[in-house]
Amino acid sequence: MSQAFDPTPLQEQPGDGAMPPSGAWGGWSVPQNPAEVLEAARRLSKKGKLPGFEAGTEPGVLFTFGAFGAPIDYRVSAVASQSSPGTRIAFHARATRRVPVIFGIITLVSIWPGAPITDSLVRSYFTSYDYPSWVTWAWYFPITVLPMPFMLWRMVRNSRRSAYEHCVESIAIIRAALDG
């Protein structure tokens, strides 16, 4: 009989029930061998219950699947190791790079054109504004660039939390299929 799913990571975590900062996002031992675990996950993906399923291509990785965050998604890898009897499965997650790269490019492309546009708008609406352009830029850049680290930190934190919740749901579905 398999052990109960433990959504906490395989390493020590604070006792507040918080999501793990890194490492494994859960795991348990099952009596099946790795091929049976992979086949069960493949069946789940064909039913639409395991989004983004791909058979493992790296050594030790049985399969990967998607965990949806908002806006950053994660790839979760099911890493198998032999245990007696059966297989020990640990789930590790890694953020995809597509959304952060797109966000960075859009941010960089939109901040600089905003400075001359803002300067032009201020001059159009306030005819008494007769300062050089660098004065506009001196207040424009701090109000647009300084909040970025805080926004990014919050975006990453919220994405990680929602991806973790989705991962726990997906792992529970896998566990139910294996306990069958």
VODRENNU-309821 format. One line per field, with one value per residue: residue number from 0; residue in three letters; chain; z, x, y of N, C-alpha, C in turn. Coordinates in steps of 0.05 Angstrom, whole numbers, plus 5000, padded with zeros to 4 digits. Each point is the difference from the previous one (the first is absolute). Example, Ala and Ser with C-alpha at 12.3 -4.5 7.8 and 13.67 -1.06 7.14 Angstrom:
# residues 2
seq = 0|1
type = ALA|SER
mol = A|A
n.w = 5156|4986
n.u = 5264|4993
n.v = 4886|5021
ca.w = 5000|5001
ca.u = 4982|5016
ca.v = 5024|5024
c.w = 5000|5014
c.u = 5018|4985
c.v = 5024|5022
This chain:
# residues 180
seq = 0|1|2|3|4|5|6|7|8|9|10|11|12|13|14|15|16|17|18|19|20|21|22|23|24|25|26|27|28|29|30|31|32|33|34|35|36|37|38|39|40|41|42|43|44|45|46|47|48|49|50|51|52|53|54|55|56|57|58|59|60|61|62|63|64|65|66|67|68|69|70|71|72|73|74|75|76|77|78|79|80|81|82|83|84|85|86|87|88|89|90|91|92|93|94|95|96|97|98|99|100|101|102|103|104|105|106|107|108|109|110|111|112|113|114|115|116|117|118|119|120|121|122|123|124|125|126|127|128|129|130|131|132|133|134|135|136|137|138|139|140|141|142|143|144|145|146|147|148|149|150|151|152|153|154|155|156|157|158|159|160|161|162|163|164|165|166|167|168|169|170|171|172|173|174|175|176|177|178|179
type = MET|SER|GLN|ALA|PHE|ASP|PRO|THR|PRO|LEU|GLN|GLU|GLN|PRO|GLY|ASP|GLY|ALA|MET|PRO|PRO|SER|GLY|ALA|TRP|GLY|GLY|TRP|SER|VAL|PRO|GLN|ASN|PRO|ALA|GLU|VAL|LEU|GLU|ALA|ALA|ARG|ARG|LEU|SER|LYS|LYS|GLY|LYS|LEU|PRO|GLY|PHE|GLU|ALA|GLY|THR|GLU|PRO|GLY|VAL|LEU|PHE|THR|PHE|GLY|ALA|PHE|GLY|ALA|PRO|ILE|ASP|TYR|ARG|VAL|SER|ALA|VAL|ALA|SER|GLN|SER|SER|PRO|GLY|THR|ARG|ILE|ALA|PHE|HIS|ALA|ARG|ALA|THR|ARG|ARG|VAL|PRO|VAL|ILE|PHE|GLY|ILE|ILE|THR|LEU|VAL|SER|ILE|TRP|PRO|GLY|ALA|PRO|ILE|THR|ASP|SER|LEU|VAL|ARG|SER|TYR|PHE|THR|SER|TYR|ASP|TYR|PRO|SER|TRP|VAL|THR|TRP|ALA|TRP|TYR|PHE|PRO|ILE|THR|VAL|LEU|PRO|MET|PRO|PHE|MET|LEU|TRP|ARG|MET|VAL|ARG|ASN|SER|ARG|ARG|SER|ALA|TYR|GLU|HIS|CYS|VAL|GLU|SER|ILE|ALA|ILE|ILE|ARG|ALA|ALA|LEU|ASP|GLY
mol = A|A|A|A|A|A|A|A|A|A|A|A|A|A|A|A|A|A|A|A|A|A|A|A|A|A|A|A|A|A|A|A|A|A|A|A|A|A|A|A|A|A|A|A|A|A|A|A|A|A|A|A|A|A|A|A|A|A|A|A|A|A|A|A|A|A|A|A|A|A|A|A|A|A|A|A|A|A|A|A|A|A|A|A|A|A|A|A|A|A|A|A|A|A|A|A|A|A|A|A|A|A|A|A|A|A|A|A|A|A|A|A|A|A|A|A|A|A|A|A|A|A|A|A|A|A|A|A|A|A|A|A|A|A|A|A|A|A|A|A|A|A|A|A|A|A|A|A|A|A|A|A|A|A|A|A|A|A|A|A|A|A|A|A|A|A|A|A|A|A|A|A|A|A|A|A|A|A|A|A
n.w = 5000|4985|5005|5019|4982|4999|5001|5023|4998|4987|5001|5021|5010|5000|5025|4983|4989|4999|4976|4990|5010|5003|4982|5011|4983|5009|5012|4990|5014|4978|5000|4981|4978|4993|4986|5021|5015|4982|4998|5026|5001|4982|5014|5022|4987|4991|5026|4997|5017|4982|5002|4975|5001|5008|4986|5021|4996|5024|5008|5007|4979|5014|5009|4983|5014|4992|5014|4999|4996|5014|4981|5019|4979|5010|4998|5005|5011|4991|5022|4988|5022|4998|5010|5023|4992|4974|4998|5004|5000|4990|5006|4979|5006|4975|5004|4984|4979|4987|5020|5017|4979|4994|5026|5001|4978|5007|5024|4990|4983|5022|5016|4982|4983|5024|5003|4974|5001|5024|4992|4977|5014|5017|4980|4990|5023|5006|4988|5026|4992|5009|5010|5003|4979|5008|5005|4977|4987|5014|4995|4974|4997|5021|4989|4979|5007|5020|4991|4979|5016|5011|4976|4993|5024|4999|4975|5006|5023|4988|4980|5017|5015|4979|4990|5025|5002|4975|5008|5023|4986|4982|5020|5011|4975|4999|5025|4994|4978|5015|5018|4977
n.u = 5017|4993|5020|4990|4988|5025|4982|5011|5021|5019|5005|5013|4977|4996|4992|5001|5007|5020|4998|5012|5022|5009|5012|4995|4979|5011|4990|5001|4997|5003|4982|4990|5008|5023|5002|4991|5017|5019|4992|4999|5023|5009|4988|5010|5023|4995|4994|5023|5010|5018|4996|5007|4988|5024|5006|5013|5017|4999|5024|4985|4994|4979|4990|4990|4990|4980|5009|4975|5016|4999|5015|5017|5003|4997|5023|4985|5023|4991|5015|5008|4998|5016|4979|5004|4979|5005|4988|5020|4979|5016|4986|5014|4999|4996|5004|4980|5015|4981|4983|5019|5008|4975|4995|5024|4995|4975|5010|5022|4984|4985|5020|5019|4984|4995|5027|5007|4984|5008|5025|4994|4988|5020|5017|4986|4997|5025|4990|4996|4998|5020|5001|5026|5004|5025|4987|4987|5023|5008|4976|5001|5027|5003|4979|5016|5025|4998|4975|5016|5020|4984|4994|5026|5008|4980|5007|5025|4996|4982|5017|5020|4986|4990|5025|5008|4979|5006|5025|4993|4982|5019|5016|4979|4997|5026|5000|4978|5012|5021|4985|4989
n.v = 4976|5020|5017|5015|5015|5008|5021|4995|5016|4987|5025|5008|5007|5027|5000|5020|4977|5016|5011|4979|5011|4976|4986|4977|4997|4978|4979|4975|4978|4986|4980|5016|4988|5013|4978|4987|5014|4997|4975|5000|5013|4983|4981|5011|5002|4976|4999|5015|4982|4999|5026|5001|4977|4993|4978|4991|5021|5010|4993|4979|5016|4991|5023|5018|5020|5014|5021|5007|5020|5022|5009|4992|4983|4976|4987|4979|4991|4977|5001|4978|4988|4980|4989|4989|4987|5001|5023|5016|5016|5018|5021|5008|5026|5009|5026|5003|5003|4990|4998|4993|4986|4992|4995|4989|4988|4994|4994|4988|4989|4997|4996|4994|4989|4990|5002|4997|4978|4993|5005|4988|4981|5000|5002|4981|4987|5003|5021|5002|4975|5014|4976|4996|4984|5005|5022|4997|4994|5021|5007|4998|4999|5016|5013|4995|5006|5018|5001|4999|5003|5018|5010|4998|5009|5018|5006|4998|5014|5017|5001|5002|5016|5013|5000|5006|5017|5009|5002|5009|5015|5006|5004|5012|5010|5005|5009|5013|5007|5005|5012|5009
ca.w = 5000|4998|5022|4994|4986|5018|4983|5008|4986|5013|5019|5022|4993|5023|5008|4995|4978|4975|4977|5002|4984|4978|5003|4992|5007|5011|4990|5015|4989|4989|4995|4972|4989|4985|4974|5006|5008|4975|4984|5014|4994|4971|4998|5011|4980|4978|5009|5004|5029|5006|4978|4992|5006|4982|5011|5008|4982|5017|5016|5026|4998|4987|4982|5009|4994|5006|5023|4991|5018|4987|4972|4994|5003|5008|4990|5023|4992|5019|5001|5013|5011|5010|5029|5003|4973|4982|4989|5014|4981|5010|4980|5000|4981|4990|4985|4971|4995|4979|5010|5011|4978|4986|5018|5001|4974|4999|5019|4989|4976|5006|5018|4987|4984|5018|5009|4982|4996|5024|4998|4980|5011|5021|4986|4985|5018|5019|4984|5018|5006|4981|5010|4980|5000|5021|5024|4998|5003|5028|5016|4986|5005|5027|5005|4984|5004|5028|5009|4985|5017|5017|4983|4991|5023|5005|4977|5003|5024|4995|4980|5012|5017|4985|4987|5020|5006|4977|5000|5021|4989|4980|5014|5012|4979|4993|5022|4999|4978|5008|5021|4984
ca.u = 4983|5016|4998|4983|5013|5009|5005|5023|5023|5014|5019|4988|4987|4988|4975|4977|4984|5006|5010|5029|5014|5015|5002|4978|4973|4985|5008|4992|5008|4979|5010|5005|5027|4999|4985|4971|4994|5000|4977|4976|5000|4993|4971|4988|5003|4982|4973|4999|5003|5028|5006|5028|5015|5021|5017|5025|5022|5024|5003|4986|4975|4980|4983|4996|4974|4998|4986|4993|5002|4989|5002|5022|4994|5022|5002|5004|5013|4997|5026|4997|5024|4992|4998|4990|4995|4987|5013|4996|4996|5002|4992|5016|4989|5018|4984|5006|5013|4987|4986|5018|5015|4981|4995|5024|5003|4979|5007|5022|4991|4980|5009|5014|4982|4982|5012|4994|4971|4991|5010|4983|4973|5000|5003|4975|4978|5008|5017|5019|5022|5021|5025|5013|4990|5012|4984|4978|5011|5010|4978|4986|5013|4996|4973|4995|5020|5003|4981|5004|5008|4978|4980|5010|5001|4973|4991|5013|4990|4973|5001|5010|4979|4978|5011|5002|4973|4992|5017|4989|4976|5008|5013|4979|4987|5019|4999|4974|5002|5018|4988|4979
ca.v = 5024|5024|5019|5023|5022|5022|5023|5015|4990|4979|5012|5014|5025|5013|4988|5017|4988|5015|4986|4997|5020|4987|4971|4983|5010|4978|4973|4977|4974|4984|4973|4996|5006|5025|4998|5001|5028|5016|4992|5012|5029|5003|4996|5025|5022|4995|5008|5029|5006|5006|5018|5003|4975|4990|4979|5011|4998|5002|4976|5000|5014|4984|5017|5028|5011|5028|5010|5027|5023|5024|4993|4983|4972|4983|4973|4983|4975|4977|4987|4973|4985|4974|4996|4973|4991|5019|5024|5026|5021|5027|5020|5025|5019|5021|5020|5003|5025|5015|5024|5020|5013|5018|5023|5017|5014|5020|5021|5017|5014|5020|5021|5023|5018|5014|5025|5022|5004|5014|5028|5013|5004|5021|5026|5005|5007|5022|5018|5014|4981|5009|4988|4982|4972|4983|5004|4981|4973|4997|4990|4978|4974|4989|4990|4976|4979|4991|4980|4974|4977|4992|4987|4975|4982|4992|4984|4974|4987|4991|4979|4975|4990|4988|4977|4979|4990|4983|4977|4982|4988|4980|4977|4985|4985|4978|4981|4985|4980|4979|4984|4989
c.w = 5000|5024|4991|4987|5020|4982|5009|4987|5016|5020|5022|4991|5026|5005|4994|4977|4974|4978|5002|4983|4977|5005|4992|5010|5010|4989|5019|4987|4990|4995|4971|4992|4983|4974|5005|5008|4975|4984|5013|4994|4971|4996|5010|4980|4977|5008|5005|5029|5007|4977|4995|5005|4978|5015|5006|4980|5015|5017|5027|4999|4985|4980|5012|4993|5008|5025|4994|5022|4986|5005|4992|5005|5009|4986|5024|4990|5022|4998|5016|5010|5012|5031|5004|5017|4984|4992|5018|4979|5014|4978|5004|4979|4993|4983|4970|4995|4980|5010|5012|4978|4985|5017|5001|4974|4998|5019|4989|4976|5006|5019|4985|4983|5017|5009|4980|4996|5024|4999|4980|5010|5021|4987|4985|5019|5019|4985|5016|5007|4980|5010|4978|5003|5023|5026|5001|5005|5029|5018|4987|5006|5028|5004|4983|5005|5028|5009|4987|5018|5018|4985|4991|5023|5006|4979|5003|5023|4995|4979|5012|5018|4984|4985|5019|5006|4977|5000|5021|4990|4980|5013|5014|4980|4992|5022|5000|4977|5007|5022|4990|5014
c.u = 5018|4996|4983|5017|5007|5006|5023|5025|5014|5021|4985|4988|4989|4972|4975|4982|5005|5011|5030|5015|5016|5000|4975|4974|4983|5010|4990|5011|4976|5010|5006|5029|4997|4984|4970|4991|4998|4975|4974|4999|4993|4969|4985|5002|4981|4971|4998|5004|5028|5011|5030|5017|5021|5015|5028|5022|5027|5003|4986|4972|4980|4983|5000|4971|4999|4985|4995|5002|4987|5019|5022|4993|5025|4998|5007|5011|4995|5026|4996|5026|4989|5000|4988|4974|4988|5018|4994|4998|5002|4993|5015|4989|5021|4983|5008|5011|4985|4987|5019|5016|4983|4995|5024|5003|4979|5006|5021|4991|4980|5010|5013|4981|4981|5011|4995|4970|4989|5008|4983|4972|4999|5002|4974|4978|5007|5019|5020|5024|5022|5028|5013|4990|5011|4985|4976|5010|5009|4977|4986|5013|4997|4972|4993|5019|5001|4979|5004|5009|4978|4978|5009|5000|4972|4989|5012|4989|4972|4999|5009|4979|4978|5010|5003|4973|4991|5017|4989|4975|5008|5013|4979|4985|5018|4999|4975|5001|5019|4989|4976|4980
c.v = 5025|5018|5023|5022|5022|5024|5018|4988|4978|5010|5015|5026|5012|4988|5016|4990|5015|4982|4998|5021|4987|4970|4986|5012|4978|4974|4979|4975|4985|4972|4994|5006|5026|4998|5001|5028|5017|4994|5012|5030|5005|4997|5025|5023|4996|5006|5029|5008|5007|5018|5002|4976|4995|4979|5012|4995|5001|4974|5003|5013|4982|5015|5028|5008|5029|5006|5030|5020|5024|5023|4980|4971|4985|4973|4983|4974|4979|4984|4974|4989|4974|5000|4972|5002|5022|5023|5024|5021|5027|5019|5026|5018|5022|5019|4999|5028|5018|5026|5020|5014|5019|5025|5019|5016|5022|5023|5018|5016|5022|5022|5023|5016|5016|5027|5023|5005|5016|5029|5015|5005|5022|5027|5008|5010|5023|5018|5014|4982|5005|4990|4984|4971|4984|5004|4980|4972|4995|4991|4976|4973|4989|4989|4976|4977|4990|4980|4972|4977|4990|4986|4972|4980|4989|4981|4972|4984|4989|4978|4974|4988|4986|4975|4977|4987|4981|4974|4980|4986|4978|4976|4983|4983|4976|4979|4983|4979|4977|4982|4984|4984
